[in-house]
Amino acid sequence: MINNTLAIGIQGIQDGIAGMESAARKIARGGIDGPQGTAGSTQDLIEPMVDLQLYKRSVQASAQVVKAADETLGSLLNIKV
């Protein structure tokens, strides 16, 4: 059960990092997503900036899952020994 929890936490971290990279690329392009590289408006940057923060929180939450699973495993090992 702990292994499953660790796997879920690690997958969440990986997914969050991938999402952050995608949002960062959109921000770096400066909203230039239109046809033939036309400049977008600042409205085009709002969504990726919000996404970046959401993915950041997702990574933080997943890291807490991994930390809790690690601490639980450590406690179980200490009890067993």
C-alpha positions as CSV (number, residue, x, y, z in Angstrom):
1,M,0.0,0.0,0.0
2,I,2.9,2.4,0.8
3,N,4.5,1.6,-2.6
4,N,1.2,2.5,-4.3
5,T,1.1,5.8,-2.4
6,L,4.7,6.6,-3.3
7,A,4.0,5.8,-7.0
8,I,1.0,8.1,-7.0
9,G,3.0,10.9,-5.4
10,I,5.9,10.5,-7.8
11,Q,3.5,10.4,-10.8
12,G,1.9,13.6,-9.5
13,I,5.3,15.3,-9.3
14,Q,6.2,14.2,-12.8
15,D,2.9,15.4,-14.2
16,G,3.1,18.7,-12.4
17,I,6.6,19.3,-13.7
18,A,5.5,18.5,-17.2
19,G,2.6,20.9,-16.9
20,M,4.9,23.6,-15.5
21,E,7.3,23.2,-18.4
22,S,4.4,23.6,-20.9
23,A,3.0,26.7,-19.2
24,A,6.5,28.2,-19.0
25,R,7.0,27.6,-22.7
26,K,3.7,29.4,-23.4
27,I,4.8,32.3,-21.2
28,A,8.3,32.5,-22.8
29,R,6.7,32.7,-26.2
30,G,4.9,35.8,-25.0
31,G,1.5,34.8,-26.3
32,I,2.8,34.4,-29.8
33,D,0.5,31.5,-30.7
34,G,-1.4,33.0,-33.5
35,P,-1.0,32.1,-37.2
36,Q,2.3,33.0,-38.7
37,G,3.7,34.0,-35.3
38,T,1.4,36.9,-34.8
39,A,1.6,38.5,-31.4
40,G,-1.1,37.7,-28.9
41,S,-2.6,39.9,-26.3
42,T,-1.8,39.9,-22.6
43,Q,-5.0,37.9,-22.2
44,D,-3.1,35.1,-23.9
45,L,-0.6,35.1,-21.1
46,I,-3.1,34.9,-18.2
47,E,-4.1,31.3,-18.6
48,P,-0.5,29.9,-18.7
49,M,0.5,32.0,-15.7
50,V,-2.4,30.7,-13.7
51,D,-1.6,27.2,-15.0
52,L,2.0,27.6,-13.8
53,Q,0.8,28.4,-10.3
54,L,-1.7,25.5,-10.3
55,Y,1.0,23.0,-11.4
56,K,3.4,24.4,-8.8
57,R,0.8,23.7,-6.1
58,S,0.2,20.2,-7.6
59,V,3.9,19.4,-7.3
60,Q,4.0,20.7,-3.7
61,A,1.0,18.6,-2.8
62,S,2.5,15.5,-4.4
63,A,5.8,16.0,-2.7
64,Q,3.9,16.1,0.6
65,V,2.3,12.7,-0.3
66,V,5.7,11.3,-1.0
67,K,7.1,12.7,2.3
68,A,4.2,11.3,4.3
69,A,4.6,7.9,2.7
70,D,8.3,8.0,3.4
71,E,7.8,8.9,7.0
72,T,5.1,6.2,7.4
73,L,7.5,3.6,6.0
74,G,10.3,4.8,8.2
75,S,8.0,4.5,11.3
76,L,6.9,1.0,10.3
77,L,10.5,-0.1,9.9
78,N,11.4,1.3,13.3
79,I,8.5,-0.5,14.9
80,K,9.5,-3.8,13.1
81,V,13.1,-3.6,14.2
